[in-house]
Amino acid sequence: MKALVYYGPGKKAWEEQPKPVLKETTDAVVKILKTTICGTDLHIMKGDMPEVASGRILGHEGVGIIEEVGSSVSNFKKGDHVIISCVTSCGKCTYCKKGMYSHCENGGWILGYMIDGCQAEYVRIPYADNSLYPIPAGSDEEALVMLSDILPTGFECGVLNGQVKPGDTIAIVGAGPVGMAALLTSQFYTPAEIIVIDQDDNRLAVAKTFGATHTINSANENAIDKVMELTNGKGVDTAIEAVGVPPTFELCEEIITAGGHIANIGVHGKSVVLHMEKLWDRNISITTRLVDTVTTPMLLKTVQSKRIEPKKLITHRFKLDQMLEAYETFGNAAKEKALKVLIEN
């Protein structure tokens, strides 16, 4: 089969690799129909995650058809259409019992990280019964690719951890795909104001169409001053960090109101400064989280009912053998006006 293989920072190849086989009775092998590229993949390519081994097949998002199942798999059979969760969960360990699938003692986020992933013609999925979701007949599978990772990530790590409530003023720092997912799902809780901050005018324009009440280009104006102007000097109730670099996290520290919540989503490869000299008496909470995907069934229902339309995040489409071109496009998102790229087998 063909696959996208990582060979160290800045080095990747689209090349022939062995087709995966069942290793455990709880495994499934899935033929990829549609996949995509995540900002985390770009972090890996930059060398932010040195633990990723050379020779690893990247990718942790996609939908596909089950090619083969192990003898212990009871929820799925050959030919079933499935959503692949970015998080692998055994369903039995201490953390899984708490709903913290991201910290599964036997899984967690391992696809395209610790084991070979989805940017390939086929992928092996451990603990298939808990790590795959059936696709209802007649579903738009393009939209459902967004349920692998970005929708539950934006919702769980940003909206739920940020405790967004009706009437709140919230700021989303970073208008990439995960920031947009937070923007879409935050509206479940009817915040009064949603401020989106980014340095890309195209993404900010898209954010407006997705429900942002205000947008700020932090490359052209002082984002802190603008937020304070919009909030009568108080700051925002929830600041969602959706980039993963020190300046954006520190921006969240500057714009949070007393009693507010800073919800980190971004994948951080460098240390950030925690300004305790300013925050120690502000009654704020700071949360971190890796997506657990516990909300995926609920989000699937909202997508099916068209209450949210994540398909609108797709800006570019490629065939699987155009994987390198897709990476080039996604890696130059501002220039290419890219949000989510869809890659089809």
C-alpha positions in Angstrom: 0.0 0.0 0.0 1.0 3.7 -0.3 1.4 5.8 2.8 2.8 9.2 4.1 6.0 8.3 6.1 7.8 10.7 8.5 11.6 10.5 8.4 12.5 13.2 10.9 11.9 17.0 11.1 11.0 18.3 7.6 11.4 14.9 6.0 8.5 12.9 4.6 7.8 10.6 1.7 4.7 9.1 -0.1 5.9 5.6 -0.7 5.1 1.9 -0.6 4.7 0.3 2.8 3.5 -3.1 4.0 -0.3 -3.4 4.3 -1.2 -3.6 8.0 -2.3 -6.9 9.5 -4.2 -7.9 12.6 -1.9 -8.2 15.6 -4.4 -8.7 18.4 -7.9 -10.3 18.4 -9.3 -6.8 19.3 -7.9 -5.2 16.1 -9.5 -4.1 12.9 -7.9 -3.3 9.6 -9.7 -0.4 7.9 -9.5 0.7 4.3 -9.3 4.5 4.3 -11.9 6.3 2.2 -11.2 9.8 3.4 -8.6 11.3 5.6 -7.1 14.7 6.4 -4.1 16.5 7.9 -4.1 18.0 11.4 -2.1 20.8 12.8 -0.6 18.2 15.1 0.9 16.5 12.0 2.6 19.9 11.2 3.9 20.0 14.8 5.4 16.6 14.2 7.0 17.7 10.9 8.5 20.7 12.7 10.2 18.4 15.2 8.1 19.5 18.1 7.5 15.9 19.1 10.9 14.2 19.0 9.3 11.0 20.4 7.8 10.2 17.0 10.0 7.6 15.4 11.5 7.9 12.0 9.5 5.6 9.6 6.2 6.4 11.3 3.1 6.6 9.0 1.3 9.8 10.1 -2.4 10.7 10.5 -5.1 10.1 13.1 -8.3 11.2 11.3 -10.5 9.5 8.8 -13.4 7.4 7.7 -13.2 4.0 6.0 -14.6 0.5 5.4 -13.6 -2.4 7.6 -11.4 -4.8 5.7 -10.9 -7.4 8.5 -11.7 -7.8 12.2 -10.1 -9.8 14.9 -12.0 -12.6 16.6 -12.8 -10.6 19.7 -14.4 -7.7 17.8 -18.1 -7.8 18.3 -19.5 -4.4 17.3 -18.2 -4.4 13.7 -17.8 -6.7 10.7 -16.1 -6.6 7.3 -17.7 -4.0 5.0 -19.0 -1.7 7.8 -18.4 2.0 7.2 -16.8 3.6 10.3 -15.4 6.8 11.7 -11.9 6.4 13.1 -11.4 8.1 16.5 -8.1 9.9 16.9 -8.0 8.3 20.4 -7.6 4.6 20.9 -9.3 3.3 24.0 -9.5 -0.2 25.6 -12.6 0.7 27.6 -11.4 -1.3 30.6 -8.5 0.4 32.3 -8.7 2.9 35.2 -8.6 6.0 32.9 -11.2 4.6 30.4 -13.5 3.9 33.3 -13.3 7.6 34.1 -14.0 8.6 30.5 -10.4 9.8 30.1 -9.8 7.8 26.9 -7.0 10.1 26.0 -5.0 8.5 28.9 -6.0 4.9 28.2 -3.2 2.8 29.7 -3.2 0.7 26.5 -3.9 3.4 24.0 -4.7 7.1 24.1 -3.5 9.2 21.2 -1.2 6.7 19.5 -2.4 6.7 15.9 0.1 8.4 13.7 2.2 9.1 16.8 3.3 5.9 18.5 1.8 3.5 15.9 1.2 3.8 12.2 -1.7 6.1 11.3 -4.4 7.0 8.8 -2.6 8.8 6.0 -2.4 5.6 4.0 -4.5 3.2 2.0 -5.1 1.0 5.1 -4.7 1.4 8.9 -4.7 -1.0 11.8 -7.0 0.1 14.6 -6.4 -1.4 18.1 -9.4 -1.9 20.4 -11.8 -1.5 17.4 -15.0 -1.9 19.4 -14.2 1.2 21.5 -12.1 3.2 18.9 -14.4 3.1 15.9 -17.9 4.6 15.4 -20.5 3.2 13.0 -21.6 5.5 10.2 -25.3 5.7 9.7 -26.5 4.8 6.2 -26.8 7.8 3.9 -24.4 10.0 5.9 -22.2 12.6 4.4 -18.8 11.0 5.1 -16.9 14.2 4.2 -18.5 15.9 7.2 -17.9 12.9 9.4 -14.1 13.1 8.9 -14.3 16.2 11.2 -15.6 13.9 14.0 -12.4 12.0 14.2 -10.6 14.8 16.0 -11.3 18.5 15.5 -15.0 18.7 16.5 -14.6 16.8 19.8 -11.3 18.5 20.4 -12.7 22.0 20.0 -15.8 21.1 22.0 -14.2 19.1 24.9 -10.9 20.9 25.4 -12.2 24.4 24.6 -15.9 24.8 25.2 -16.5 22.3 28.0 -13.2 22.9 29.8 -13.8 26.6 29.3 -17.2 26.3 30.9 -18.9 28.5 28.3 -22.3 29.6 29.5 -25.3 31.6 28.1 -24.5 35.3 28.0 -20.7 34.9 28.3 -18.2 36.8 26.3 -15.6 34.4 24.9 -12.4 34.8 22.9 -11.0 32.1 20.6 -7.4 32.7 19.9 -6.5 31.0 16.6 -8.9 30.6 13.7 -7.5 27.3 12.4 -9.7 24.2 12.1 -9.8 23.4 15.8 -10.5 27.1 16.7 -13.3 27.0 14.2 -14.6 23.8 15.7 -14.7 25.6 19.1 -16.5 28.5 17.5 -19.2 26.2 16.0 -19.7 24.1 19.2 -19.6 27.1 21.6 -22.9 28.2 20.1 -24.6 25.2 21.8 -24.4 27.4 24.9 -25.4 30.7 23.4 -22.6 33.0 24.5 -23.5 36.7 23.9 -20.2 37.6 22.3 -17.7 35.5 20.4 -14.4 37.2 19.6 -12.0 35.4 17.2 -8.4 36.5 17.1 -6.0 35.5 14.3 -3.5 37.0 11.9 -5.2 35.7 8.7 -7.9 37.9 7.3 -9.3 35.1 5.2 -9.8 32.9 8.3 -11.3 35.8 10.2 -13.8 36.4 7.4 -14.8 32.7 7.5 -15.1 33.0 11.3 -17.7 35.7 10.8 -19.8 33.4 8.6 -19.6 30.7 11.3 -21.0 33.0 14.0 -18.2 35.2 15.4 -19.6 38.5 16.6 -16.2 40.2 16.4 -12.8 39.5 14.8 -9.4 40.9 15.5 -6.3 40.6 13.3 -3.6 40.7 15.9 -1.0 41.4 13.2 -2.6 44.7 12.5 -3.9 45.9 15.8 -3.3 45.4 19.5 -5.5 42.5 20.4 -5.4 43.1 24.1 -6.5 46.7 23.8 -9.2 45.8 21.3 -10.6 43.0 23.6 -10.6 45.4 26.5 -12.4 48.0 24.4 -15.1 45.4 23.5 -15.5 44.3 27.1 -15.6 47.7 28.8 -12.2 46.9 30.3 -13.3 43.7 32.0 -11.9 41.0 29.7 -13.5 37.8 28.5 -15.2 35.1 30.6 -13.5 32.3 28.6 -10.3 32.5 26.6 -9.7 29.5 24.3 -6.1 29.0 23.2 -6.1 27.1 19.9 -2.7 27.7 18.4 0.0 26.3 20.7 2.7 28.9 20.8 3.8 31.1 23.8 2.5 34.5 22.5 -1.1 33.2 22.1 -1.2 31.6 25.5 0.2 34.8 27.1 -2.5 36.8 25.2 -5.1 34.6 26.9 -3.6 35.5 30.3 -3.9 39.2 29.4 -7.5 39.2 28.3 -9.2 37.0 30.9 -11.6 38.5 33.3 -11.7 37.9 37.1 -13.3 34.5 37.7 -12.7 33.5 34.0 -11.5 30.3 32.4 -8.4 29.8 30.2 -9.0 26.6 28.2 -5.9 25.4 26.4 -6.3 23.4 23.2 -3.1 24.1 21.4 -0.2 21.6 21.2 2.7 23.3 22.8 6.3 22.5 21.8 7.9 25.3 23.9 7.6 26.6 27.4 5.2 29.4 28.1 5.3 32.1 30.8 2.7 31.8 33.5 2.2 35.4 34.8 1.3 34.5 38.4 2.3 38.0 39.5 -0.8 39.2 37.7 -3.1 36.2 38.0 -2.6 35.0 41.6 -5.6 36.9 42.9 -7.8 36.8 39.8 -9.9 33.7 40.7 -9.2 32.2 37.2 -8.9 28.6 36.2 -6.5 27.2 33.6 -7.3 23.9 32.0 -5.4 21.5 29.7 -6.7 18.5 28.0 -6.1 16.0 25.3 -9.4 15.1 23.5 -11.1 12.1 25.0 -13.8 11.8 22.3 -16.5 11.0 24.9 -18.7 13.5 23.1 -18.4 12.0 19.6 -21.8 10.2 19.7 -23.6 13.4 20.7 -21.7 15.4 18.1 -22.5 12.8 15.4 -26.2 13.4 16.2 -25.8 17.2 15.8 -24.0 16.8 12.5 -26.7 14.3 11.3 -29.4 16.8 12.2 -27.4 19.6 10.5 -27.4 21.7 13.7 -23.7 22.2 12.8 -22.2 21.7 9.4 -18.5 20.9 9.8 -18.2 20.1 6.1 -18.0 23.9 5.6 -14.5 23.7 7.1 -13.2 21.8 4.0 -11.5 24.2 1.6 -9.4 21.9 -0.5 -9.8 18.4 -1.9 -7.1 15.9 -3.0 -6.8 12.3 -4.0 -4.7 10.1 -1.8 -1.8 10.0 -4.2 -1.7 13.8 -4.0 -0.7 13.6 -0.3 2.5 15.6 -0.6 0.6 18.4 -2.5 -2.0 18.4 0.3 0.7 18.8 2.9 2.2 21.7 0.9 -1.3 23.4 0.7 -2.1 22.8 4.4 1.4 23.9 5.5 0.9 27.2 3.7 -2.6 27.7 4.9 -2.6 31.5 4.9 -1.3 31.7 1.3 -3.6 29.0 0.1 -6.6 30.1 2.1 -6.8 26.6 3.5 -8.7 25.4 6.5 -9.3 21.7 6.3 -8.0 19.6 3.4 -9.9 16.5 2.5 -7.9 13.6 1.0 -9.9 10.8 -0.7 -8.8 7.3 -1.6 
